[in-house]
Amino acid sequence: MVGKITKLEKEWDTAHVLNLLEKLRQLSNEGIVKRDKLFEEPIMKFLFANDNDSKIFVHYTKDEIVAKKIFEDGFIFVDSFEKTVEQIINDSVDLTYKHNIRKYYGKYIIVICISNDIYNHYDTELKRLDKHNLQVEQILTEYPSCFNENQDEVFTLSKHYIKGFVNYETGAMEYNPKFNPYFKSPAFDENLNREKSE
């Protein structure tokens, strides 16, 4: 590294070098402050409190405003639910792997929980229809799907399945007051019946 010193750097005095080292130390300390708090006990309890009877998914977003909007409107996804979410299980290796892949999409983790009973019921019904291109999450919508400007089909998963969100940098959590993993709307059966008739 010493051999790579530029002409400009050779002219630096001791004060300049010390100033540079102080800036590097400050950057290093900022990195420590931003360490993940995902594996702290309160967050792990929040994530996995429904582990015994629900499927748990996470979605990462950069903005708290977007996270709160998902509380109000539900989770909007295009074509495939799995493109933007990860199913998680209460296993630290699995969670670490999936978190390290997705965390660059944003510091807010949306937690989605759907009761196994609801999920498995509609999964079984879709298998009976032999429609392999359909996903359970596409049925668990209270609003009809629509098409965006790219002619991709857009779905909105019910807001009742949104448990809340976590800021993995600060450890802050926000619970969705409308959360109910056992929620079943008549619209779900209507969606299923529509698929049966096609």
C-alpha positions in Angstrom: 0.0 0.0 0.0 2.9 2.4 0.8 4.1 1.9 -2.8 0.7 3.2 -4.1 0.9 6.6 -2.5 0.2 9.4 -5.0 2.3 12.6 -5.4 -0.5 14.5 -3.7 -0.6 12.2 -0.7 3.2 12.4 -0.3 2.8 16.1 0.4 0.3 15.6 3.2 1.5 16.7 6.7 0.9 14.8 9.9 -2.2 16.8 10.7 -3.8 15.9 7.4 -3.1 12.2 7.9 -4.5 12.3 11.4 -7.6 14.1 10.1 -8.1 11.3 7.5 -7.7 8.6 10.2 -10.3 10.3 12.4 -12.8 10.4 9.5 -12.2 6.7 8.8 -12.8 6.0 12.5 -16.1 7.9 12.5 -17.2 6.0 9.4 -16.3 2.7 11.1 -18.3 3.7 14.2 -21.3 4.6 12.0 -21.1 1.1 10.6 -21.4 -0.4 14.1 -24.4 1.7 14.9 -26.2 0.4 11.7 -25.7 -3.3 12.6 -28.8 -5.5 12.2 -31.1 -5.8 15.2 -33.1 -8.5 13.5 -31.9 -11.2 15.8 -32.7 -9.4 19.1 -35.2 -11.3 21.2 -38.2 -8.8 20.9 -37.9 -8.8 17.1 -37.6 -12.6 16.9 -40.7 -12.9 19.1 -42.6 -10.5 16.9 -41.6 -12.4 13.7 -42.3 -15.9 14.9 -45.2 -15.5 17.4 -47.5 -17.1 14.8 -45.0 -19.8 13.9 -47.1 -22.7 15.2 -50.2 -22.1 13.1 -49.3 -19.8 10.2 -47.1 -19.4 7.2 -44.8 -16.4 7.7 -43.4 -14.3 4.8 -41.3 -11.1 4.8 -41.0 -8.3 2.2 -38.3 -5.6 2.4 -39.0 -1.9 1.5 -36.9 1.3 1.8 -39.7 3.6 3.0 -41.7 3.7 6.2 -44.5 5.4 4.3 -44.7 2.4 1.9 -44.8 0.1 4.9 -47.7 2.0 6.5 -49.5 2.1 3.2 -49.4 -1.7 3.0 -51.2 -1.7 6.4 -54.0 0.4 4.8 -54.3 -1.1 1.4 -52.9 -4.6 1.6 -49.8 -6.0 -0.1 -49.7 -5.3 -3.8 -47.7 -7.7 -6.0 -47.4 -8.4 -9.7 -48.0 -11.9 -11.1 -46.1 -13.9 -8.5 -46.1 -13.4 -4.8 -42.7 -15.2 -4.4 -40.9 -12.6 -6.6 -40.9 -10.0 -3.8 -41.3 -12.1 -0.5 -39.5 -14.8 1.3 -41.2 -17.4 3.4 -39.3 -17.7 6.7 -39.1 -20.3 9.4 -37.9 -20.1 12.9 -34.4 -21.1 12.1 -31.5 -18.7 12.5 -29.5 -20.1 9.6 -32.4 -19.9 7.2 -33.3 -16.4 8.4 -29.7 -15.1 8.2 -29.4 -16.4 4.6 -32.7 -14.9 3.4 -32.1 -11.6 5.3 -28.7 -11.2 3.7 -30.2 -11.7 0.3 -33.1 -9.3 0.8 -31.8 -6.6 3.2 -30.5 -4.4 0.4 -34.0 -3.7 -0.8 -34.7 -1.7 2.4 -34.5 -1.5 6.1 -38.2 -2.0 6.7 -39.4 -5.6 6.9 -43.1 -6.2 6.2 -44.2 -9.3 8.1 -47.0 -11.3 6.5 -48.8 -14.2 8.3 -51.5 -16.4 6.9 -53.0 -19.1 9.0 -52.1 -22.7 7.9 -55.8 -23.6 7.8 -56.7 -20.8 5.4 -53.6 -21.3 3.3 -53.9 -25.1 3.1 -57.6 -25.0 2.3 -57.1 -22.8 -0.8 -53.9 -24.6 -1.8 -55.9 -27.9 -1.8 -58.7 -26.3 -3.8 -56.3 -24.9 -6.4 -54.6 -28.4 -6.8 -58.1 -29.8 -7.5 -58.5 -27.3 -10.3 -55.2 -28.4 -11.7 -54.2 -24.8 -12.3 -50.5 -24.8 -11.7 -50.0 -21.1 -12.7 -52.2 -19.9 -9.8 -51.0 -19.2 -6.3 -52.9 -19.2 -3.0 -52.0 -15.5 -2.5 -53.7 -14.6 -5.8 -57.0 -16.0 -4.3 -56.6 -14.3 -0.9 -57.5 -10.9 -2.3 -60.6 -8.8 -1.5 -60.3 -6.8 -4.7 -60.3 -8.1 -8.3 -57.0 -8.3 -10.0 -56.1 -5.7 -12.6 -53.5 -5.1 -15.2 -50.7 -2.5 -15.0 -49.3 -0.5 -17.9 -47.0 -3.4 -18.8 -50.0 -5.7 -19.0 -48.9 -7.6 -15.9 -51.6 -8.9 -13.6 -51.6 -7.1 -10.3 -53.0 -8.6 -7.1 -53.6 -7.2 -3.6 -53.2 -9.6 -0.7 -55.6 -8.7 2.1 -54.4 -6.1 4.6 -55.6 -8.5 7.4 -52.6 -10.7 6.7 -50.1 -7.9 7.3 -48.8 -8.4 10.9 -46.7 -5.3 10.9 -43.2 -4.1 10.1 -39.7 -4.0 11.7 -36.9 -1.6 11.1 -33.9 -4.0 11.2 -31.5 -1.1 11.8 -33.1 0.5 14.8 -35.2 -2.4 16.1 -38.4 -0.4 15.9 -41.6 -2.4 15.4 -45.0 -1.4 14.4 -48.0 -3.7 14.7 -51.0 -3.6 12.3 -54.2 -3.2 14.3 -56.1 -4.9 11.5 -53.9 -8.0 11.6 -55.8 -11.3 11.7 -54.1 -14.4 10.2 -57.4 -16.3 10.3 -59.3 -13.7 8.3 -61.5 -15.2 5.6 -63.5 -13.0 3.2 -66.4 -14.2 1.0 -64.3 -12.6 -1.8 -61.8 -15.5 -1.5 -64.4 -18.1 -2.4 -65.7 -15.8 -5.2 -62.1 -15.6 -6.6 -61.9 -19.4 -6.4 -65.3 -19.9 -8.1 -64.3 -17.5 -10.9 -61.2 -19.7 -11.5 -63.4 -22.8 -11.5 -65.6 -21.3 -14.2 -62.7 -20.4 -16.5 
